[in-house]
Amino acid sequence: MKKTAIAIVGRPNVGKSTLFNRIVGRRTAIVENLAGITRDRNYADASWEGRGFILIDTGGVVPEASTDAMTSEIRRQALLAIEEADVILHMVDGRDGVMPDDIEIANLLRASAKPVIHVVNKVDGPRQEDAATEFYALAPDELFMLSALHGRGLDDILDRIIDFAQETEHEEAAADMPRIAVVGKPNSGKSTLVNALIGKDRLITSPVAGTTRDSIDTECRYHGKPYLLIDTAGLRKKSRIEESVEYYSVVRTVKSIERADIALILIDAVEGFTEQDQKVAGIVHEAGKGVIFLVNKWDIAERSDDALLDFTKTIRNSAFFLAHAPVLSISALTRQRITKVFPLIDEIMAQRRKRIPTARLNEFVARLTAEQAPPLLNGKIVKIQYMTQVETAPPSFSIFANKPQGITPAYIRFVERKLREEFGFAGTPIRLFLKKRA
């Protein structure tokens, strides 16, 4: 599902971050009474009346003629936010009155041809509301009065936002096909791999890190079966995200992982498994996606007879939370072992969709607790009464116990290991929830 993206834009210091924090419901942006505090965009998921949307806070838009390097960069970032967003929320300061920059921004937004919600901030009462009527010169059709600091008028703005925030299918034609995100650090060979999998050079490939700025969807077929491949920009270390366009690449990569079923994590065999690879793996795991580790550039890596075994051990030790994920050595450039990727995808998709009947799970629980019962809690017996599967993709289970607080993380890991031994679930995370029986 694609969520509508709402970007808050305006001059510096009109209250954009204050509104962002109030809508999101937590203090995530820096709020100070100094112009230019918010330099990068800030993303967050938000919802109103059951409708979800993505909110984007931005630095202030400043006149194009500005020669100050920082303010020019803030402007560039805000313009990128406008380009990225589906709807723009233009905020002005009711205390300042209409400023020349407000007019310039309004003209800029009008030229974008995107829906715009015009908001006058710092309107704390009827007196300020009367004074703010001059802003109808910017938005003669619809103007919202707001006090972001106190929340006055916020409900009306949120109602208007969700008029636009219709959650729609990302691609209706791709609703039933497996969605595969190709992720990894820059220059690990993602675009080359996608080209190899689809059998033609559709994507731009280059040895220069960061060529793919956006996420690119490509539909392909293997033995007549359709797949959607999502080539993503590389996830860089935070200290190296200098350009605003690189910031968006990270955001788009995370969004691509969120809408995928399985992530192909590309590892550079020459560089080895790095800290950044571990971070990518963590993002995929937290998102609950299926995983295949592809050790790329195997054709040029220095390797011994046990090289893949050693590489696998390194991955297992560094990304222990993905010990269930298969590891395959490939060369995207020479297409070495490429034909093994799709069968692995099919196998993991089947594991993610697997559902275990409650009767079989209860038989499993009986054998499990007979082998190793949960530890005592303050000298009292902790008993698992039954288990049931509540979801698939990823497989999720509720464990009902008389004293769920007594089931330790170590015992949960034991349960997960035994579940995998009994039922499989290779390549996909498992979610376990502890509950007290009513």
ABEGO torsion letter per residue (X at the ends): XBBBBBBBBEBBGAGAAAAAAAAAGBBABBBBABBGABABBBBBBBBBGGBBBBBBBBBBBBBAABABAAAAAAAAAAAAAAAABABBBBBBBAAAEBBAAAAAAAAAAAAAGBBBBBBBBGBABAAAAAAAAAAAAABAABBBBBBAAAGBGAAAAAAAAAAABBBBBABAAAAABBBBBBBEBBGAGAAAAAAAAAGBBABBBBABBGABABBBBBBBBBGGBBBBBBBBBBBBBAAABABAAAAAAAAAAAAAAAABABBBBBBBAAAEBBAAAAAAAAAAAAAGBBBBBBBBGAAABBBBAAAAAAAAAAAAAABAAAAABBBBBBBAAAGBGAAAAAAAAAAAAAAAABBBBAAAAAAAAAAAAAABBBBBBGGBBBBBABBBBABBOBBBBBBBBABAAABBAAAAAAAAAAAAAAAEGBGBBBBBBBBBBX
